[in-house]
Amino acid sequence: MASPLEYVATALFAIAIVHTFSVPVFARLANKGGSHAGLWHMLSEVEAVFGVWACVLVAYMAVFVDLKSAIEYLEGRNFTEPMFVFAIMVVAASRPILELVNNTVSVLARALPMSDKISTYFITISVVPLAGSLITEPAAMTLAALLLHKTYFRHQGHAGFKYLTVGVLFVNVSIGGVLTAYAAPPVLMVASTFGWDTAYMSTHFGWRAVLAVVINASLVTFVCRKALLEMGQGMPESGQVQRAVPITVMAIHVAFLVAIVLGAHHPIVFMALLMLFIGYAHSYKHYQNPLLVREGLMVGFFLAGLVVLGGLQKWWLQDLLGGLSPTVLFWGATALTAVTDNAALTYLGSLVEGTSDIWRYMLVAGAVTGGGLTVIANAPNPAGFSILKGSFPDGAISPLRLLLSAAVPTLIAACMFLI
């Protein structure tokens, strides 16, 4: 039997989900101006939604339970993932890393027998998400979103193209990190419990993910080929011409990125590295664009709110997962991921005792398959959302249109994982 606190937490969690889908409404209210425009603007920030309602939950605990219990609950939550996503987003979005990735994408694009305008897009939404298996999914999402924004999303209009691209990007990043056992949050949460290593992931999940990513990228590139040819290679940047970034500076930035990835389980380590990185970036600021500190903090706030609210959903989620057959579990996990974080879903599933290997496979496969359906479905999604949302009308991405845009690539991924 659930406690009153768990009922309240679930109600607030449901309200936060509804709030997420209502963001375009608040954005339109904010754009109309008026004395409450600031409030509407805050409520239109998707990255703030779960953090705001998590604060409401903590306030409820402090008033109706007791302050000590509220503090103990917060101290018992694991905020490593929000902190890591913040750190990796700041470093991966730095100009030297972005230029290195852009140069790599350009080289690969020229090797394809098609227009550079089309091949660059294809590589960005296929190879970069798959690289998430090495540099982690949040880093891959950040880099792919920045490249898309610079090259294509800076153009006005083309809303249909943008929604299709974001839908495929979110799905491809969610499934593109399963070639290893450490890069995708839903895999990381269960790898040690299930005894899965990188060899297991690459043989059971990896080749299926690669096929799905390539098929998704190929389809959206074909469908959007006319828009890609019209947009070309992006719009010129305003302002002064920037200095070329030396290879040594790129190498140091890559070293920071790799070190933070290696220290992903240890907040003290990767946050210390982030502080050193910020100091280094400030020392050589003529090779930098402004660091995405605000955007990274907002994404971290979003994920931290999800951790706080999600921590009290075990009472209904775990029993629900444990009572499903493997095939029903796959589709159930895919659907539930749209309204919960897929890492939280797999973690709760890992607590179910006496499960078979096929049950475990279906749990994780379903969780990563549904990771592109909404902004809350996968931890890296808020990072891409934060970078790309300004390119859409009213500065907001419609959650319903995102869901519809991600439906086909999600079904393709489902077919691959069910083979």
N, C-alpha and C positions, 0 to 999 in steps of 0.2 A: 504494500500500500504506500503510495507516495505521500510525502509530507506536504503541509501547506506551502512551505517555501518552494518545493519542487513544482507545485502547481503554478505558483506565481512566476517562477523562472520560465516555465514552458509558455505561459501566457505572454510574457514579455518577449520571449524568443519569437513567437508567432507574430506579435505586433511589429517586431523588427523586420521580419520577412515581408510583411505587408508594406511597411515603410519603404523598404528597398524597391519594391515594384511601383511605389508612388512617387519616386524621386522626380520624374519629369513634371508632375503636377506642381511640386514645390518650386522647381526651376522656373516654370512659367510665371508663378506668383512673384518670385524674386525679380524677374525681369520687368514686371510691371511697375516696380518701384513702390513708393509709399512708406509709411512710418514703420512698417514691420518687414521691410525688404531684407534686412539683415538676418532676421530670424528665419524667413523662408529660404534664404541662401544657405544658412547653416543646415537646415533640414534637407536641402537638395544635394548635399555632399554625401554621396554613397559611403565614402570612407569614414564618415562620422557616425553612421547609423547605428551599428552594433556597439560602438563605444559609448554612445549616448544612452542607449537602453541598458547597457551593462552598468553604467553609473546609477541608473534608476534602481536596478536590482540591488546594488550595494547599499544605496540609501535606504531601501526597504529593509534590508537585513539589519542595518545599523539601528533603525527606529523600532521595528517590530520584533526583532530577535534580540540582538545586542551588538554593540560596537566591536567587542572582542571577537565574536563569531564572524563578523564581516571581515575583519582584518585577517583572522586565521584562514578564512576561505580564500582570500586573495593570495595570501602567502603560500597556500597549498596548490595554487595553479602553476602550470609550467608555461612560462612566457618566452621560452627559448626561440620558438618559431617566429613570433612577431618581431623579436629583436633581430634575429638572423635575416629576415626578409628586409628589414630596414637597412641593415648594414650592407647586404649584398646589392640592394637596389642603388644605394648611394655610390658604391664603387663601380658597379657595372655600367652605370649611366654616365660615368666620367668621359670627357671628350677623348682622351687617348685610347681607352677601351673601345669606345664607339667607332673611332676611326679605324682601328685595327680590324674590328669585325666588318665594317663597311668595305674595307679593302679586300678582305677575304671573300666576302659575298660577291664583290665585283669580279674577282678572278674566277670564281666558280660559275658565275652567270655568263661570262664570256665563253666558257667552255661548252655551253649548251647551244644547239643549233636553232636559235630563235632570237628575236629582237631582245636587246638588252633591257628594254622597258618591261618586257614580260618575264624574262629569265631572272632578273633581279628580284622581282616579286615572288616568283616561285621558290627561289632559294631562301628568301627571308621567312616564308611561312612553312618551309619543310625542313631545311638543314638546321636553321637556328633553333627551332623547337627540339629537334633530335639532339642537338648539342647540349640541351638541358640535362641529359643523362650524365654528362661530365661536369658541367659548371653549375648544376642545380637548376631546377625549373624557375625559381624566381629570377635568377640572372638571365636565363634564356628569354623569359617573358619581357623583362626590362629592355634588353637589347633589341628584340624583334619589334616591340612597340615603338621604340625610339626611331628605328630605321624606317618603319612604315610611316610614322608621323613626318619625318623629314622628307621622305621621297614621294609619298602619295597623299597622306591625309591633310597636308597643308592646303590643298586645293579646296575651294568652296564647293558645296553641292555634293553630288555622287553619294547620297545617303545610303542607297541600296548597296552599292559596292562596299562602303565602309562597314555596314552591318554584316554582310557576308564575310568580309575579311576578319572582323573581330570574332565572329562565331567560329570560323575555322581555326584562327590563331589560338583561342582559348582551348578548343578541343585538342589540337595538335600539341600544345604545351603540356596539357594534362596527361596525354598518353606518351608523349615523347621522352619523358623522364624515366621510363620503366626499364630501360636497358641495363641499369645498374641498381644496386640495392640501397643507395643513399641519396639519390637526387630528387625523387618524388616524395612529398610529405606523406601520402597515404601508404606508400611502400615502406618508408623509413619507420613508421609507427609499428609495423608488424614484423619486419624482417628478422629481428633477433628472436622473437617469440615463435615464429613459424620455422625458423632455421633456414631462411632463404638468403643466399649470397648472390653476387653478381652473375656467376655462371648460371644459376637457376633462373634469375630474372631474364637474362639474355636468351635462354633457350625456350622458356615457357611464355614470356611476355614480349621480349624484344623484337623478334622478327615479325610478330603480328602487329606491333605498334608501328614499325617502319613501313609496312605495307599500307596500313590505314593512313598514316601521315602523308605518304606519297600520293595515294588516291585522293585524299581530301584536297591537298594542294593542287593537284593536277586538275580536278574538277572546277575548283573556284577560279583557277587561272584561266581555264578555257571559257568559263561563263563570263568572266570579267575582262576578257582580252581587249574588247573595244574601249572600255573605260581606261585600261592601263595604257593603251596607245595614245589616248587623248591627254592623259596627265603627264606623260613623259617621266623625266627623272626629277620631278619636284620643282619647287619654286626657289629662286635665289634667296639666300639669307640676307637680312638687312644688317646694317652696321659695318664696322671696319673689317678688312681682310685679316684673318687670324694667322698667326705664325704656324708653320708646319711643325708637327709634333715629332721630336727626335725619337729614334728607335729605342734609345736608352730609357726615355720617359715611359714609352709604351711597355717596355719590359718590366719596369718597376711597378707599374699599375697592374700588370698581369700577375706579378709576384704577390701583390697585396690580395688580388682576387682569389688566387689559388690558396693562399694562406688562410683566408677567411672561410673558404669552402672546406678546407681540411679541419678547421676548428669549429665547424658548424654546431657541434654538440656542446660546446663550452662557451657560454656567453661572456665570461670574463676574458677569454682569449680573443674572440672575434670583435668584441667591443673595444678592447685595447688596440687591436689592429686598426679598427675604424678611426679611432682618435689619432693614431699615427698617420693614417692615410689623409685625414683632413688637414693635418699640419703640413704634410708634404705637398698636398694639392695647393694649399695657400701659398707655400713658398715658391711654387712654380705656376702661379695663377695665370701667367700669359699663355700657358698651354691648356687652359681649362675654360669650360663654360661653367656657369653657376651650377653647383652641385644640387642634386634633387633632394635636399634635406627635408624641406617642408613636405613634399610629396611622399617621401619615405616614411616620415613620422605619421602622416595621415593613414598610410597603408598599415603601419604597425599598430596604430590605434584601432583600426578596423579589426585586425586579426586578434588583438588583445581582447576586444569586446566579445568576439566570437568565442574565445577561450573561456571567458567568464560566464557567458550565458550558456554555452554548450556543456560546461562542466556539470550542470544540473539536469541534463536530458537523459542521463543513463537509465532512469527508472522506466522509461517507455521504449527507448531505442534498443537496448540490449535484449530485452525479452522478445521484441518484434523480430530482430535479426535471428535470434537463436531458434525460432520456430519455423523458419523458412527452409524449403528444400533448395538444393544448389541452383537449379534453373530459375526458380522464383526469386531466390536471393539475388541473382545477377541483375534481373530487371528491377527488383526492389531497391538494391543498392544504387543503381543508376538513377532511379527516380528520387530516392531520399537524398542523394548527394546534391541535387538541385536546391534543396532547402536546408542542408547542413553542410558543414565542412567535411570533405571526403576523408581527411586525415582523422578527424574525430570519429567518423563512421567506422573506419577500419580498426581503430584502436578499441572501440567498444566491441566490435566483432571478435577481436583477438581475445577478449575476456571470456567468451563463451567456451565452455569446456566440452571435450569429447568430439570436436569437429574433424571431418575428414579432409584429405588433401584437396579434393575437388571442391568442397564447400569453401575452403580458404581461398582457392584460386578464384572462384566465382565472386566472393566478397570483394577482393582487391580489383579484379577486372571490372566489375560493375562500378566500383567507386571511381576509378580513373576514367572509365568511359563517360560517366556523367559529369566529369569535372569542368566541362566547358559550357554547361547549360545556363548558369547564372554567375553573377559576380562573387557570390559567397561559396560556390561549389568547390573551389580549389584555391589554396593559399596565394599562388602567384597572380590570380585574376585581378585583385584590386590594384596591383602594380600596373598592369596593362590598362585597366580602366582609368586610373589616375592620369596616365600619360596621354591617352587618346580621347578622353571625353570632351575636351575643348574643341575638337574638330566637328562635333555633332551639333545640330540645332539646339539652342538653349543651353549649350554646354553640358549636356547630359545624355547618357546612352539609355535608351528605353529598355528596361529589363525584359519586357514582353517580346520586343523585336529581336533582342539578343537571343532569347530562348528559341524563337522560331528560326533564326539564322543558324543556330548551332544544332538544330534537330537532325538535318541530313548527315553532317559529318559525325554526329554522335551515333547514328544508326550504322554508318559505315564502320566505325570503330567497334561497335557491338558485334557486327557480323564477323569481323576479323578475330575478336577474342573468343567467339563461340565456335570457331572452326575446330 
